[in-house]
Amino acid sequence: MSHYNPTVSSISVSLDNQTLTLLDECGGAVARYAVSTAVNGAGEENGSGCTPMGRHFIRAKIGDKLPANTVFRARRPTGEIYTPELAAKHPDRDWILSRILWLCGLEPGKNRGFGVDTFRRFIYIHGTPDTEPMGLALSHGCIRMRNDDVIELFDRVHPGMLVIIC
């Protein structure tokens, strides 16, 4: 008897449920993770601090094989590893940790193009300090995840993969 090993084909993010779900080619859930999206809710406009809705794809994967809790600034590792002591020294930082999946919109005029471009807004799926709550909308627009979860997700997805945010 053969065992079905589902292939991950897309990602669905639910703003209402604050979850990210990996889907197989038939639309079945392969894995589900708690996330934190924008405190400002859904929206696509530049400067809104909102999480953009609609169809996107993974444009770039950043951070492969780096240690958990690696700190990123401008998509580059800083050489720091996040600790509570580092956080105390930089209380106003919006921490981007461990891995980055940089998203790009697929819908011209909605989440791609002038004034609404997800890629140019630097919207990511990324790790955040494990002290940050999941399941609550608290981000500045990105989709935050626990570090172990974003590392697991990173290893299961590829550039070009569809990401639907609804």
C-alpha positions in Angstrom: 0.0 0.0 0.0 1.4 3.4 -1.0 1.2 6.4 1.3 0.1 9.7 -0.1 2.7 12.4 0.4 1.0 15.7 -0.3 2.9 18.3 -2.3 2.5 21.8 -1.0 1.2 24.0 -3.8 0.0 27.3 -2.2 -0.3 29.3 0.9 -3.5 30.8 2.3 -3.5 33.5 5.0 -6.7 34.3 6.8 -6.7 37.8 8.4 -10.0 36.9 10.3 -8.5 33.8 11.8 -4.9 35.0 12.0 -3.7 31.7 10.4 -1.4 30.7 7.6 -2.3 27.4 5.9 -0.2 25.3 3.5 -2.4 23.7 0.9 -1.8 20.7 -1.3 -2.7 20.6 -5.0 -6.3 19.6 -4.2 -6.7 22.5 -1.7 -6.4 20.3 1.4 -4.6 21.7 4.4 -1.1 20.2 4.9 -0.1 22.4 7.8 -1.6 25.4 9.7 0.3 28.1 11.7 -0.8 30.9 14.0 0.3 34.3 12.6 0.1 38.0 13.4 -1.0 40.4 10.6 -1.4 44.2 10.6 -2.9 46.0 13.6 -4.3 48.4 10.9 -6.2 45.6 9.2 -6.4 44.9 5.5 -5.3 47.4 2.9 -3.0 47.8 0.0 -2.0 51.5 -0.1 1.6 52.6 0.4 2.2 53.9 3.9 -1.1 52.4 5.3 0.6 49.9 7.6 -2.0 47.4 6.5 -1.7 43.8 5.3 -2.4 43.6 1.5 -5.2 41.3 0.3 -5.5 39.2 -2.8 -3.2 37.0 -4.9 0.5 37.2 -4.4 3.6 35.0 -5.0 6.8 34.4 -3.1 9.3 36.7 -4.9 12.4 35.8 -2.8 13.4 33.6 0.1 16.0 35.2 2.4 17.9 33.6 5.2 18.5 29.9 4.2 20.5 28.0 6.7 21.1 31.0 9.0 20.6 30.4 12.8 17.2 30.8 14.3 16.7 34.4 15.7 19.1 35.9 13.1 18.3 39.6 13.0 17.6 41.2 9.6 17.6 44.9 8.6 16.8 45.9 5.0 16.7 42.1 4.2 20.4 41.6 5.3 21.5 39.7 8.3 23.0 42.2 10.9 25.3 39.6 12.5 23.1 39.8 15.6 21.1 37.0 17.2 18.0 38.2 18.9 18.0 38.0 22.7 15.9 39.8 25.4 19.0 41.8 26.2 19.3 43.0 22.6 15.6 43.8 22.6 16.1 45.9 25.7 18.8 47.9 24.0 16.6 48.6 21.0 13.0 48.8 22.3 11.6 50.5 19.1 12.8 48.0 16.6 10.3 46.1 14.5 12.2 42.7 14.7 12.5 40.7 11.5 14.0 37.4 12.5 15.1 33.9 11.2 13.7 33.9 7.6 12.0 36.2 5.1 9.6 35.3 2.4 9.2 38.5 0.3 5.8 38.8 -1.3 4.9 40.3 -4.7 1.3 41.1 -5.7 -0.3 39.5 -8.8 -3.2 41.9 -9.3 -2.4 45.2 -11.1 -4.1 48.2 -9.5 -4.9 46.2 -6.4 -1.6 44.9 -4.9 0.7 45.5 -7.8 1.7 48.9 -9.4 1.7 52.5 -8.4 0.6 53.3 -4.9 -0.4 49.7 -4.0 2.7 47.5 -4.7 3.2 44.7 -2.2 6.8 44.1 -3.3 7.7 47.8 -3.1 6.0 48.0 0.3 8.4 45.3 1.6 5.6 43.0 2.7 7.1 39.7 4.1 6.3 36.6 5.9 8.9 36.6 8.6 9.9 35.5 12.1 9.3 37.6 15.2 10.4 37.4 18.8 8.7 34.4 20.5 7.5 36.7 23.2 5.2 38.4 20.6 1.6 37.0 20.6 0.3 35.1 17.7 -3.4 35.1 16.7 -3.6 38.8 17.3 -3.2 41.5 14.6 -0.2 43.5 15.8 2.2 43.9 12.9 3.1 46.9 10.8 1.8 45.2 7.6 3.8 42.0 7.4 2.8 38.5 8.4 4.7 37.5 11.5 5.3 34.0 12.6 7.0 32.1 15.4 10.7 31.5 14.5 10.5 27.7 14.4 7.3 27.9 12.3 8.8 30.3 9.8 11.9 28.1 9.4 9.7 25.1 8.8 7.6 27.0 6.3 10.6 28.4 4.5 11.9 24.8 3.9 8.6 23.7 2.4 7.9 26.5 -0.1 9.6 27.9 -3.2 9.9 31.2 -5.1 6.9 31.6 -7.4 4.5 29.8 -5.0 1.0 31.3 -4.8 0.1 33.2 -1.6 -3.6 34.2 -1.2 -4.3 36.7 1.6 -8.0 37.1 2.5 
